[in-house]
Amino acid sequence: MPGKFGSASILFLVDGYNVLAGKLAGLGFKQEAIHEPTMGLGDTVEATTPVGLTKGTLTQTGGFFDTSLLHAMWAAAVPTSVQAAVRILCFGWAGQTAGQPFTGLAGAYTESYQVLGQVGKLTKANATHEVAGVVDHGIILQPLTAFDGDFTSDVYDSGAASAAGGAGYLQVQASFGSFTGVIQDSSNASVWTTLITFSAVTASPTALRATVSGTVKRYLRFVGTVWGNVSPSASISASASTSLSPSSSRSPSQSASSSFSPSASQSASASISPSASVSPSASLSQSVSSSASVSPSTAAGAQGQATVFCGFARY
């Protein structure tokens, strides 16, 4: 909403870090287009021409020196080579409220970092941040908030659709498990389509910027999916086979012979040679194998958490 704002309305996030936790005494911003001198021999007037790059400079003063926050952020971030680090900054002057303006910067990053120790006072730190790259002016879709489950932001009415695309900014201050953010748009605030899907975040603090081309519909919202740190999978597939193959054979044989002669010699012979063989064999084999897969659509195991901010700038 239009009006005046004070120090309580400042927003300043860098790569997922909430810099205001350092209790800054001052924050300034200057935006400029980079120019190259274009005078030549015979010219009598100085002339410069934009090279197509913009530079944003943020100056913070009087932050409390803290080894767990400001010093950890800035001391190791001063570039030492020509391959300057790329960082993503989001800041605003009108409060942490959906629909309020914010400015996003992304590009080659450099800084100066100064620590000030004073007698009888807490140690302070000053820093100047310069980003040579893109400067986007947009609105806040999701103020910096902690969530422990899936959520959907309030709907923002832009008043009209636009045709030149835009850029989305995501800052994740803290997380546990995995987090995925999506910006959706709609022409009637009822039927929604995906406009931007940010990469999944599994470690924080971190920040992401993503662009989209073409039509951006009138209404916008942000949808977050918070996952736990356990994704179980179990599989069960049972198969059983049983075979029984008995075989048995019995082969008896018997022979008898008797002879009589009138010569009073009688001989009788009888032979019985029974033989029986029984060879039963039985085999029983059973195999069981189990496999099952479960793909839960919601978080499983430990509860996930994420502290996130999202903004969008129309082009």
Secondary structure, 3 states (H helix, E strand, C coil): CCCCCCHHHCEEEECCEEHHHHCCCEEEEEEEEEEEECCCCCCCCCCEEEEEEEEEEEEEEEEECCCCCHHHHHCCCCCCCCCCCEEEEEEECCCCCCCCEEEEEEEEEEEEEEEECCCCCCCEEEEEEEEEEEEEEEEEEEEEEEECCCEECCCEECCCCECCCEEEEEEEEEEECEEEEEEEEECCCCCCEEEEECCCECCCCEEEEEEECCCECCEEEEEEEEECCECCCCCCCCCCCCCCCCCCCCCCCCEEEEEEECCCEEEEEEECCCCCCCCCCCCCCCCCCCCCCCCCCCCECCCCEEEEEEEEEEC
